[in-house]
Amino acid sequence: MLTQLGYLDFINCLPVYYGILEGNVGINAQIIKGFPNQLNSLLAAGDLDISPISSIEYARHSGEYLLLPDICLNSEGPVRSVVLISKFPVEKLDGKSIALPTTSATSQVLLKILLSHLNVAYEIKPPEINSMLSRSDAALLIGDDALRIMETDNLFLYDLAELWQEKTGFPIVFAVWAVRKDYVDKLNSSGIIDDIADSLRKSLKYGLANIDRIIDMVSPEFPCVDLGDYFRNLKYEFGAREREGLLAYYDYAFRLGLCERCEEIAVL
């Protein structure tokens, strides 16, 4: 049976899979698309074997998952696809309400960390900005939904990746690629998983080398976005600095009761 491999269905994940989707890189897996919340649930239920997941999910399932060592989705500085849209300046949100999207997990926690000094009421809603703001004072949007939001005169926009870096000095890791430990045990060998990880690395290398083709492909969906600038601000390395930033994020989340304590990252 083929490995069930998740695919995050936002354009920020497209460079990782572009070589595979174009047929330039082979992979022995069935690819299943989904939004972050969907992939999180599918991997937790065992319906996926390997998948990108919201990074907060690793802290919540660290006993069940291992991470691929070379890949994550992160940003250092503004990312544009994780934004708070508010009727008020952020410092005046005390006592106000914020709508959180059903699609998000990492960014929900990130926002709660950044606004932990304020008394804010949260409500989870489908990611449609007009509906979210009809009964809330601000709204969080992520991924492609966030990219489609244009600046307006009567709303305040805040980039959460930028706010995180200002607060901590670290990049923010939005997603990691996780492997179920029971899948590793079932295989009794990491060879198949190593091959899949190698295919993802090759596919990402191909995607980054052909980023202009990716931009041309998706630009009709985002006519008002500087996609060249967007992809320049996205990073995919999962090195020491990204792991340190991820552990700092977990520490903040733990202190707010949003995940279990997670002081180590176990990689395959």
N, C-alpha and C positions, 0 to 999 in steps of 0.2 A: 504493500500500500504506500502511495506517495506521501511524503511529508506534507502536512498542511501548514502552509506559510501565509501569515497575514501581510496585508499591504495597506498602509495608511492612505486613505483616499483623499488626500490634500496634495496640492502641487508641490508643497515643500518636501514631500517624500518621493516625488517623481525621479529626481536624479539617481536615487539609490536603485530603482528598478528599471531605469530607462534601457540599459543594455540588455536586460532580460526581455523586456517588452518589445524591443526592436529585433529580437532574435540574434543579437550579436553575442550574447552570453547564454549558455545553456544552464539549466537548473533542474534538478530532479525533485520537483515539488509542485504541488497544486497551490496556486496563489488565490487567496480569498481577500477581497477588498472590504474595508469597513472604516467607519469613523473611530476615533480613539475609544469612546465608551463601548462601542461594539466589539472591537478587538480585545479590549480589556476583559470583557465578559466571556468571549469565546476562548481565550487562552486560559482563564481561570476555570472554565468548565471542562477543559480538556478537548474542546472541539478544534483547537489549533495546537500545533506542536511548537512552532516558533513564530514570533510575531513582534513587530514594533508595538509597544504599549506606552501609555502615559507613565512617565518616570516615577510618579508617586506610587504606582501599582507595584513596583518592585519592593518598596519598603513595606507594603501591605501583604506581600506574598514571598518574602525573601527566602522562606523555608522551602518553597516550591519551585523557584526559578533560578536559573543561571543566566548570565548575560553574555552576549557575544562581545568579545574584547575590543573590537576595532571600530565600532560604529554606534553613533547615537545622533540625535537631532538636537542641535544647540545653537545658541546665539550669544554673542558678546556685544552688548549695545542694542540699539533698536532693531526690532525684527519685523514690525508692521503687521504681523499676523496674529498677535495676541494683544488686544487693545481693550481698554475700558473707555466706554463712551458715556459721558456724564452730563447731566443738566447743570451741575455745580462744579466748581473747582474741587479737586480731590480733598483738600484740607477742610472743606465745608460739607463733607459727606457724613459727619457724625450725626447719628439719629436718622439717617436716610436709609433707603432700600436699594438693593442691587439685584438685578436679574442675572443668573448664571446659566450658561447654555447646557443643554442636555448632552452635548457632544464632548464636553471637556472634563478632565480630572486634574491633571497637573496644574493647569492654569487657574482652576478654581482655588486650589490650595495656595498657589502663588499669590493670588489676589488677597486671600485671607491673611497671609503672612504680611504682605505690604500694608494692609489696612488694620492690622491687629491692635493698633493704638486707638482705633475709632470704634464706636458702638454702631454697628451696621447690621441690618436685617437682610438675609439672603433668601432668594427664592429661585428654584430651578425651572427654566422655561425652554421651549424650543428656540433655536437660534434664529429668530426673525426680529430685526431691530425695532421695527415700529410696534410690534406686539410687546416686546420686552420693555420698551420705554413707556407704554401706555399706562402702566400701573406701577412702574419702578422709577427711581430717580437716576439710575445708571444701569449699564448693561455691559457684560463681558462677552466679547466675541473672539473666536479663534479661527485659525486656518483660512480657507478661502472665503468664509463669511466675513472675516475681519478685513481681508484685503479689498472687499467690495465697498467698504465704508469710506466715504469721502469726508474730508473736513468740512464743517459747516460753521456759520457764524454764531449759532446759538447753542452749540454743544462743545464740550471739552473732550479731547482725545488724549489718552495716556498709553504709552507703550510699556507693557509690563516688563519686558526684557531689559529695557533701558532703566526702569525704576529699580529692578533687582540689582543690576550692576552698580548703580549709584549707591545702593544700600550696603552691598557686600563686596564689591570689587570682582565678583566671579561671573563667568558665563552661566547662563541658565540652561539646564538640560531638560528639554521638553519630552523627549521620547527615547527609550532604549529598546534594544532588540533582545527579547527574553526567550529562553528555551525552558520548557518544562523538565524538571529533574526526572520525573517518572518516564518521560520519553527517552531521555539519555539512558536510564536504567534498562528500559525495554529493548533498546538497540544493542545494549551490552558492548557498545563501541561508539566513539565519537566521530568515526570516519565519515558517516553520512552527513552529520551536522557540520563537520569541518568543510566538506565539499560545498554545502549550501552557503556557509559563511564566506568561502572563497569566491563563490559565484556572486554574492552580494558585493564583495569588495571590487571585483572586476566590473560589475554592472555600474557601481558608483563611479569608478574611475572613468568608464566610458561616458556616463551621464555628465560628469563635470567637464570632460573634454568636448562635449557636444551641447553645452548649456545654451548656446544661441539657437540651436534647433529646438530645444525644449521650450525656450521663450517664444519662438515663432509659433509653436504648436498651441500653447495655452493663451497667448496674448489676446485672441478675440474674446475670451471670457473676462479679461481684466484690462479693458482699453485705457483706463485712467491710471494704471499702476506702472511705475518704473520697475519692470521685472528684472532688469539687469542689476539694479541696486538691491532689489529684494534677495535675489539668489547670492549676491556677494556677501550679504550679512548672515546668511545661513551657513552653519558649519556642521560637519558630520564626523569629525574626529572624536574619539573617546579616550583621550589621554589623561595624564595625571591631573592637569588643571581642571578638566571637565569633571573628573571623579571627585576632586576636592570640593568643587562647587556643588555637586550633587549631594554629597554628604552634609554640606552646610545647609542645603535646602531641607534635607531630611531632619536635621536637628531642629530647625525652626518649626517644621510641621509637627514633630513629636512634642515639642513644648506647648503647642496649641491643641494637642490631643487629636491630630488629624492623621496620624499613622503610628505604628509601633516604632520603638527605638531601632534605628538601623545605622550601625557604625562601621559596617564593612560591606564591600561590594564583591560578590562572588562571581567570577567570570569563568567561562568554559575553558 
